[in-house]
Amino acid sequence: MTDHVQTVFALLGPGDGRFADAAVWHRLEEDVGRALPADYKQVVDAYAPVQIN
């Protein structure tokens, strides 16, 4: 199975992780009423601000 997150990291280079905060994710997920995918949160944590299509 392909690890798509690692492929993204390999293409974009190391992220700085300046927005990584588990408490913020928890509040957002409570507000929207569902958990967000872990791979999505990894990419956003590494490269935010980011737009994912």
Biopython code that builds the backbone (N, CA, C, O; Angstrom):
import numpy as np
from Bio.PDB.StructureBuilder import StructureBuilder

atoms = [
    (1, "MET", "N", (0.839, -1.175, 0.000)),
    (1, "MET", "CA", (0.000, 0.000, 0.000)),
    (1, "MET", "C", (0.890, 1.246, 0.000)),
    (1, "MET", "O", (1.906, 1.284, 0.694)),
    (2, "THR", "N", (0.519, 2.241, -0.759)),
    (2, "THR", "CA", (1.265, 3.490, -0.850)),
    (2, "THR", "C", (0.969, 4.367, 0.362)),
    (2, "THR", "O", (-0.186, 4.533, 0.754)),
    (3, "ASP", "N", (2.020, 4.924, 0.948)),
    (3, "ASP", "CA", (1.852, 5.876, 2.042)),
    (3, "ASP", "C", (1.795, 7.269, 1.417)),
    (3, "ASP", "O", (2.828, 7.895, 1.176)),
    (4, "HIS", "N", (0.588, 7.739, 1.161)),
    (4, "HIS", "CA", (0.406, 8.996, 0.444)),
    (4, "HIS", "C", (0.924, 10.193, 1.222)),
    (4, "HIS", "O", (1.417, 11.148, 0.621)),
    (5, "VAL", "N", (0.824, 10.164, 2.541)),
    (5, "VAL", "CA", (1.330, 11.277, 3.342)),
    (5, "VAL", "C", (2.845, 11.397, 3.173)),
    (5, "VAL", "O", (3.363, 12.500, 2.999)),
    (6, "GLN", "N", (3.542, 10.289, 3.222)),
    (6, "GLN", "CA", (4.990, 10.336, 3.046)),
    (6, "GLN", "C", (5.358, 10.785, 1.629)),
    (6, "GLN", "O", (6.386, 11.435, 1.437)),
    (7, "THR", "N", (4.530, 10.446, 0.636)),
    (7, "THR", "CA", (4.755, 10.911, -0.730)),
    (7, "THR", "C", (4.626, 12.430, -0.801)),
    (7, "THR", "O", (5.442, 13.094, -1.440)),
    (8, "VAL", "N", (3.609, 12.979, -0.151)),
    (8, "VAL", "CA", (3.428, 14.438, -0.101)),
    (8, "VAL", "C", (4.632, 15.082, 0.569)),
    (8, "VAL", "O", (5.180, 16.060, 0.060)),
    (9, "PHE", "N", (5.049, 14.535, 1.715)),
    (9, "PHE", "CA", (6.201, 15.090, 2.424)),
    (9, "PHE", "C", (7.456, 15.033, 1.550)),
    (9, "PHE", "O", (8.249, 15.974, 1.547)),
    (10, "ALA", "N", (7.638, 13.951, 0.819)),
    (10, "ALA", "CA", (8.805, 13.807, -0.047)),
    (10, "ALA", "C", (8.785, 14.841, -1.176)),
    (10, "ALA", "O", (9.829, 15.375, -1.551)),
    (11, "LEU", "N", (7.595, 15.121, -1.716)),
    (11, "LEU", "CA", (7.474, 16.098, -2.796)),
    (11, "LEU", "C", (7.674, 17.529, -2.313)),
    (11, "LEU", "O", (8.305, 18.335, -2.996)),
    (12, "LEU", "N", (7.138, 17.842, -1.139)),
    (12, "LEU", "CA", (7.146, 19.223, -0.655)),
    (12, "LEU", "C", (8.328, 19.561, 0.244)),
    (12, "LEU", "O", (8.601, 20.732, 0.507)),
    (13, "GLY", "N", (9.021, 18.541, 0.709)),
    (13, "GLY", "CA", (10.120, 18.789, 1.636)),
    (13, "GLY", "C", (9.595, 18.904, 3.059)),
    (13, "GLY", "O", (8.390, 18.828, 3.298)),
    (14, "PRO", "N", (10.502, 19.085, 3.986)),
    (14, "PRO", "CA", (10.075, 19.115, 5.386)),
    (14, "PRO", "C", (9.185, 20.317, 5.684)),
    (14, "PRO", "O", (9.456, 21.433, 5.243)),
    (15, "GLY", "N", (8.136, 20.071, 6.427)),
    (15, "GLY", "CA", (7.264, 21.149, 6.884)),
    (15, "GLY", "C", (7.798, 21.690, 8.197)),
    (15, "GLY", "O", (8.653, 21.072, 8.832)),
    (16, "ASP", "N", (7.292, 22.842, 8.598)),
    (16, "ASP", "CA", (7.809, 23.416, 9.839)),
    (16, "ASP", "C", (6.929, 23.118, 11.044)),
    (16, "ASP", "O", (7.359, 23.330, 12.178)),
    (17, "GLY", "N", (5.717, 22.634, 10.833)),
    (17, "GLY", "CA", (4.854, 22.225, 11.935)),
    (17, "GLY", "C", (4.480, 23.336, 12.889)),
    (17, "GLY", "O", (4.148, 23.069, 14.044)),
    (18, "ARG", "N", (4.524, 24.568, 12.438)),
    (18, "ARG", "CA", (4.275, 25.681, 13.354)),
    (18, "ARG", "C", (2.827, 25.789, 13.819)),
    (18, "ARG", "O", (2.557, 26.479, 14.801)),
    (19, "PHE", "N", (1.896, 25.133, 13.149)),
    (19, "PHE", "CA", (0.500, 25.199, 13.546)),
    (19, "PHE", "C", (-0.004, 23.902, 14.179)),
    (19, "PHE", "O", (-1.198, 23.777, 14.450)),
    (20, "ALA", "N", (0.875, 22.947, 14.417)),
    (20, "ALA", "CA", (0.474, 21.662, 14.993)),
    (20, "ALA", "C", (0.047, 21.856, 16.439)),
    (20, "ALA", "O", (0.845, 22.267, 17.281)),
    (21, "ASP", "N", (-1.224, 21.557, 16.724)),
    (21, "ASP", "CA", (-1.748, 21.699, 18.080)),
    (21, "ASP", "C", (-2.950, 20.777, 18.237)),
    (21, "ASP", "O", (-4.019, 21.043, 17.687)),
    (22, "ALA", "N", (-2.776, 19.703, 18.983)),
    (22, "ALA", "CA", (-3.843, 18.710, 19.160)),
    (22, "ALA", "C", (-5.091, 19.318, 19.788)),
    (22, "ALA", "O", (-6.202, 18.904, 19.458)),
    (23, "ALA", "N", (-4.936, 20.279, 20.674)),
    (23, "ALA", "CA", (-6.094, 20.902, 21.324)),
    (23, "ALA", "C", (-6.953, 21.661, 20.314)),
    (23, "ALA", "O", (-8.181, 21.652, 20.405)),
    (24, "VAL", "N", (-6.305, 22.312, 19.359)),
    (24, "VAL", "CA", (-7.048, 23.042, 18.328)),
    (24, "VAL", "C", (-7.825, 22.068, 17.447)),
    (24, "VAL", "O", (-8.981, 22.324, 17.109)),
    (25, "TRP", "N", (-7.197, 20.951, 17.073)),
    (25, "TRP", "CA", (-7.900, 19.944, 16.276)),
    (25, "TRP", "C", (-9.105, 19.419, 17.052)),
    (25, "TRP", "O", (-10.182, 19.247, 16.480)),
    (26, "HIS", "N", (-8.935, 19.166, 18.334)),
    (26, "HIS", "CA", (-10.030, 18.643, 19.146)),
    (26, "HIS", "C", (-11.207, 19.619, 19.161)),
    (26, "HIS", "O", (-12.353, 19.203, 18.994)),
    (27, "ARG", "N", (-10.938, 20.904, 19.359)),
    (27, "ARG", "CA", (-12.017, 21.903, 19.356)),
    (27, "ARG", "C", (-12.696, 21.979, 17.994)),
    (27, "ARG", "O", (-13.922, 22.049, 17.917)),
    (28, "LEU", "N", (-11.913, 21.966, 16.926)),
    (28, "LEU", "CA", (-12.494, 22.021, 15.580)),
    (28, "LEU", "C", (-13.382, 20.811, 15.326)),
    (28, "LEU", "O", (-14.490, 20.948, 14.807)),
    (29, "GLU", "N", (-12.901, 19.634, 15.690)),
    (29, "GLU", "CA", (-13.689, 18.418, 15.474)),
    (29, "GLU", "C", (-14.968, 18.431, 16.307)),
    (29, "GLU", "O", (-16.000, 17.936, 15.854)),
    (30, "GLU", "N", (-14.917, 18.979, 17.497)),
    (30, "GLU", "CA", (-16.139, 19.130, 18.291)),
    (30, "GLU", "C", (-17.103, 20.093, 17.604)),
    (30, "GLU", "O", (-18.308, 19.843, 17.563)),
    (31, "ASP", "N", (-16.576, 21.195, 17.065)),
    (31, "ASP", "CA", (-17.425, 22.185, 16.389)),
    (31, "ASP", "C", (-18.105, 21.610, 15.152)),
    (31, "ASP", "O", (-19.280, 21.892, 14.914)),
    (32, "VAL", "N", (-17.388, 20.804, 14.354)),
    (32, "VAL", "CA", (-17.976, 20.260, 13.129)),
    (32, "VAL", "C", (-18.716, 18.944, 13.371)),
    (32, "VAL", "O", (-19.421, 18.450, 12.491)),
    (33, "GLY", "N", (-18.553, 18.384, 14.561)),
    (33, "GLY", "CA", (-19.305, 17.189, 14.918)),
    (33, "GLY", "C", (-18.770, 15.887, 14.361)),
    (33, "GLY", "O", (-19.501, 14.900, 14.280)),
    (34, "ARG", "N", (-17.513, 15.870, 13.980)),
    (34, "ARG", "CA", (-16.905, 14.624, 13.488)),
    (34, "ARG", "C", (-15.391, 14.734, 13.493)),
    (34, "ARG", "O", (-14.828, 15.829, 13.478)),
    (35, "ALA", "N", (-14.748, 13.583, 13.513)),
    (35, "ALA", "CA", (-13.283, 13.533, 13.472)),
    (35, "ALA", "C", (-12.802, 13.749, 12.044)),
    (35, "ALA", "O", (-13.420, 13.278, 11.089)),
    (36, "LEU", "N", (-11.719, 14.449, 11.913)),
    (36, "LEU", "CA", (-11.101, 14.645, 10.604)),
    (36, "LEU", "C", (-10.056, 13.557, 10.383)),
    (36, "LEU", "O", (-9.494, 13.039, 11.348)),
    (37, "PRO", "N", (-9.787, 13.203, 9.129)),
    (37, "PRO", "CA", (-8.812, 12.145, 8.839)),
    (37, "PRO", "C", (-7.419, 12.490, 9.371)),
    (37, "PRO", "O", (-6.960, 13.627, 9.255)),
    (38, "ALA", "N", (-6.769, 11.507, 9.944)),
    (38, "ALA", "CA", (-5.439, 11.701, 10.525)),
    (38, "ALA", "C", (-4.430, 12.171, 9.485)),
    (38, "ALA", "O", (-3.590, 13.018, 9.787)),
    (39, "ASP", "N", (-4.497, 11.632, 8.254)),
    (39, "ASP", "CA", (-3.532, 12.044, 7.233)),
    (39, "ASP", "C", (-3.735, 13.504, 6.828)),
    (39, "ASP", "O", (-2.768, 14.214, 6.551)),
    (40, "TYR", "N", (-4.972, 13.943, 6.796)),
    (40, "TYR", "CA", (-5.276, 15.344, 6.512)),
    (40, "TYR", "C", (-4.635, 16.237, 7.579)),
    (40, "TYR", "O", (-3.999, 17.241, 7.259)),
    (41, "LYS", "N", (-4.808, 15.863, 8.845)),
    (41, "LYS", "CA", (-4.259, 16.658, 9.938)),
    (41, "LYS", "C", (-2.730, 16.669, 9.904)),
    (41, "LYS", "O", (-2.116, 17.678, 10.253)),
    (42, "GLN", "N", (-2.110, 15.568, 9.491)),
    (42, "GLN", "CA", (-0.648, 15.526, 9.381)),
    (42, "GLN", "C", (-0.142, 16.533, 8.349)),
    (42, "GLN", "O", (0.829, 17.248, 8.595)),
    (43, "VAL", "N", (-0.799, 16.583, 7.207)),
    (43, "VAL", "CA", (-0.373, 17.498, 6.143)),
    (43, "VAL", "C", (-0.595, 18.950, 6.575)),
    (43, "VAL", "O", (0.283, 19.794, 6.395)),
    (44, "VAL", "N", (-1.757, 19.236, 7.138)),
    (44, "VAL", "CA", (-2.044, 20.600, 7.587)),
    (44, "VAL", "C", (-1.084, 21.005, 8.703)),
    (44, "VAL", "O", (-0.571, 22.123, 8.706)),
    (45, "ASP", "N", (-0.841, 20.104, 9.645)),
    (45, "ASP", "CA", (0.102, 20.413, 10.726)),
    (45, "ASP", "C", (1.482, 20.757, 10.178)),
    (45, "ASP", "O", (2.145, 21.658, 10.693)),
    (46, "ALA", "N", (1.910, 20.066, 9.163)),
    (46, "ALA", "CA", (3.254, 20.276, 8.616)),
    (46, "ALA", "C", (3.361, 21.522, 7.749)),
    (46, "ALA", "O", (4.390, 22.198, 7.776)),
    (47, "TYR", "N", (2.311, 21.847, 6.970)),
    (47, "TYR", "CA", (2.445, 22.863, 5.932)),
    (47, "TYR", "C", (1.485, 24.046, 6.030)),
    (47, "TYR", "O", (1.494, 24.901, 5.144)),
    (48, "ALA", "N", (0.672, 24.127, 7.056)),
    (48, "ALA", "CA", (-0.315, 25.210, 7.156)),
    (48, "ALA", "C", (0.354, 26.577, 7.088)),
    (48, "ALA", "O", (1.471, 26.740, 7.579)),
    (49, "PRO", "N", (-0.298, 27.540, 6.500)),
    (49, "PRO", "CA", (-1.601, 27.460, 5.838)),
    (49, "PRO", "C", (-1.476, 26.759, 4.489)),
    (49, "PRO", "O", (-0.512, 26.965, 3.751)),
    (50, "VAL", "N", (-2.458, 25.935, 4.187)),
    (50, "VAL", "CA", (-2.427, 25.123, 2.981)),
    (50, "VAL", "C", (-3.857, 24.978, 2.440)),
    (50, "VAL", "O", (-4.817, 24.965, 3.210)),
    (51, "GLN", "N", (-3.986, 24.874, 1.141)),
    (51, "GLN", "CA", (-5.267, 24.580, 0.523)),
    (51, "GLN", "C", (-5.170, 23.211, -0.115)),
    (51, "GLN", "O", (-4.300, 22.958, -0.948)),
    (52, "ILE", "N", (-6.068, 22.337, 0.282)),
    (52, "ILE", "CA", (-6.067, 20.972, -0.264)),
    (52, "ILE", "C", (-7.326, 20.790, -1.084)),
    (52, "ILE", "O", (-8.438, 20.957, -0.584)),
    (53, "ASN", "N", (-7.143, 20.444, -2.356)),
    (53, "ASN", "CA", (-8.281, 20.235, -3.250)),
    (53, "ASN", "C", (-8.619, 18.782, -3.343)),
    (53, "ASN", "O", (-9.554, 18.410, -4.052)),
]
sb = StructureBuilder()
sb.init_structure("model")
sb.init_model(0)
sb.init_chain("A")
sb.init_seg("    ")
for serial, (resi, resn, name, xyz) in enumerate(atoms, 1):
    if name == "N":
        sb.init_residue(resn, " ", resi, " ")
    sb.init_atom(name, np.array(xyz, "f"), 0.0, 1.0, " ", f" {name:<3s}", serial, name[0])
structure = sb.get_structure()
